[in-house]
């Protein structure tokens, strides 16, 4: 731009130190190497065979495949089963049912037979909730023979009035830990228990007896042992309570697992010496 006029002949650009004869050689930028290729130094250039060229120009495999080649088949880490199979957000029904049966098995069996009311029989089994299991074993018998009984007949009812319930609670405290037993009665198997005279009674599900007692707002009463006993020290009474505020206090998680619904269980309280 030396001598370029800037508004007139007397106004020109003057650069005294500029060399007008010098020319710079045009330089060319070396092209960048293509991805996945290496630049080979000039001194190492040689004529390669076509097979080598094809191997070198092949697109390298992805990174995760190249890493896999570093390990032998047996050494390649396999994802854990817990990582491959996602844990369900809820427990399977089979697992819950298994837990229910496992908790039910933790209750000791005290009696298995039929409860009788009027002309109906109700297959049931009793499991210990609290108290002394020997109380049930010693009183759920035939008073004349001393053998186990498979039938218990409800002969009286106790109104679920607060004074009557308070009296039952008082007798439990007086009897002490070794003088009472609280049992959970649930539906039993009709195949294992059969009436000695099938024509005399009709077999019904336990929930019918539960509904009857709830409707009457009463607990069933059975004197023990069956048929009475001359030994006054070995007597007692059984109260069969339907679901109510008083009976609910004896239920724990195992009992609730065994009693599937509120229409399928009774809380049986046996107190020694009570009349």
N, C-alpha and C positions, 0 to 999 in steps of 0.2 A: 504493500500500500504506500510505498515511498513515492512522494510527488503527487499524491492524490489531492486535488483542489478542495479546499474547505471554505467555499464562499467567494473565491476570487483568485486571480493569478498570483497575488502576493501572499496568499494564505494557503500554503501547502504543508503537508505532513513531511517532516524531515527527521530521519533516523540515521544519524551519522555512523552508528556502530553496526548497522545491518549489512550483511554480506550478500550482495545480489547475485554473486556467481555460485554460491554454495547451494547444492541441491542434496536434500536428504533422500537416501534410498528408501523406496516404499517398503514397508514391512508388512508382512502377512501374519496374522495370528494363527497359531497352530490350532487346528480343530480339537475340540474337547473329545476325550475318549467316549465311545458309546458305553451305555450301561452294560454291566456284566462282562466287559472286555478289559484286558490289560495291555498297556503300551509296552512293546518289546523294544529294548535298546537297539540302536543301529548295528552295533558290533555283534549282536546276537542273532541278526536276521539270517535265516538260512532257508533253503528250499525244502518245504515240508511235503510229505506225501498227501494225496487227496484224502486218505482215511484220517490222518491227523488233523487236517483242516476241518473236516466234518465234525470231528470230536470237539475241537476247540471252539468252533462257531456255534455249537449247540447251546440253546438257551439253558442256563443253569437251572436246576430244580428249585422250587420254593424252599424257604429257609427251614420249615418244619420237616420237610423230607430229608434235607441234608443233615439235620440233627439226628433224625432217626437212623441214618446210615452209620452214625458213630457208635451205635449200640448193637450188640448182638440181639437176636430175637428173644432170648431168654432174659436179657438184661434190660430190655425196654420197659420202663415203668408203666404198669397197668393201673388205670384209675380204680380207686377203691369202690367196693360195691355201694357204699353209702353215698359216693359221689355220682355214680351212674344211675342209681334208683332214688328218686326223690321220695322223701318221707311224706306220707299222706298227712293232710291237715287235721284229720280226725281219726279216732281209733276205729278199726274195722269192727263190724258187729260181732264177728266170731270171737274177737279178742275180749269184747265187753261181756259176752255171754260166758266165756271161760272164767273171767274174773268173778262174775256173779256166782258161778258154781263153786269156785275155789273158796269164796268167803262163806258160802252156805255150808260147805263141808267142815268148816272150823267150829260149828255148833254141834255139841254132843247130842246124839239121839237118845231120848228118854222113854218114848213110848210110840207104838204104832198100832192102830186099830180103827174102831169106829165110835163116833159120838152118836148117841141115840136121843131123839126128842120126839115124844109121842109115837107116831107110826112111821117115822123117817129115820134113816141112818146116813151118816156123813163120814166117809173115809177121811182119816186125818193122821198126821204124825206130829209128835211134839219134840221140840229141841230146846235144850237148856239155854236160857239167857243169863240168869244169875242165880245165886243161891247154891244150895247143896243138892247135887244130883242124887245122893242116897235117899233123900226125902221122897223123891218121885219113885225110886226103885222099891222102897219099903211100903209105900202107901197105895201105889197103883197095882194092887193085887186083889185076889179073892180072899175075903176075910175068913172063910171056912176052911179052905184048902191051902192058902198061902201061895198059890200059883199065880202066874202073871195073867192078867185079864186083857182081852182084846176089845171089850165093849164097855163104854162108860155112859150111863144114862143120866141125863139132866132131869132132875126131879123138882127143882125149885128155881125161883128167880129172885135176884136182888136188885132192887131199884137203884139206878145210878144217881141217887141223891147225894149231895155233898156230905151230910152226916154219915151215910152208909159207907161212902168211900173213905172218909176219915177213920172210921172204925176198922176197915180192912188195913189201912196204913198203920194204925196203932198195933194191931195184932202181929204184923210183920216185924215191927220193931221189938215187941215183947218176945217173939220167938227167937230173935237173934240170927246171926249168920248161918248157924247149923240147924235152924228150925223151919226154914221155908225154901221154896224153889219157885222160880218164875220161868215158865215154859212158853214157847211160841208154837202154836198149832197152825199147821198149813195143810193144804189138800194132800191126802195120801193116795196110794194106789188101790183101786177097787179090786185088782186081781189078788193082792196079798191079803186083803181083809174081806171076809164074807160073813154074813149073818148066819147064825145057827138055824134060823127059821126065816128064809128069804121071803116067804109068803106073808109073814107078819109085819114087814116094814118095807118101805120103798127107799131105794138108794138115791140120794141127791148130792149135788156138789156142796162143798163146805160153804161157799159164798151164800147159799140159801139160808143156812143157819146164822151166818153173820148178819145178813139183812134182817132176819127175824128179830134177833136180839137188839139190833140198832133201832128197829121200828118200835119195839117194846121199851126201849131205853132201859135195858136191864142186862145184868150178867147172869149167866147160867150157874147153878150151884149143884155140886155133886159131893155127897158124903163119902169119905174114904175110911178104911178100905171098902170095896164093894161087898155089900151084904152085911156090913157091920163087923165088929170085933169085940171079943171079951177082954182083950188087952186095951185098957183105956189109955195107956201110954203110947199106943201105936194107932192113934186115930187122927183124923184131920179133915179138912174140907178143901175142895177145889172150886175156885171162882173162874168162870170163863168170860173174860171181858171182850166185848167187841171194840173196834177202833174208837177211841175217845181220848180226851185230854189226859186222863189218868193212865191209860194203857200205853200211850205214846212215849211216856217217860222211860219205859223199859227197853225201847227199841234202839239198837245201835246200827252201824253200817252193815254188819253181817246179817242182822235180822231183816233189815230192809231189802237186802239182796235176796233173801230167801222168800220173803213175802212180796210177790210181784206187784200186787195191787192192794188197796185198802179194803177190798171186798173178799179177800182170800186168806185172812188170818184172824186168830183169836189169841189174846194173851191170857195164859192159864196160870193162876197163882195158887200154889198149894201151901197151906200153913198147918204145921203139926199142932194137934191139941185144940184147934179152934173148933167151935161148934156153932 
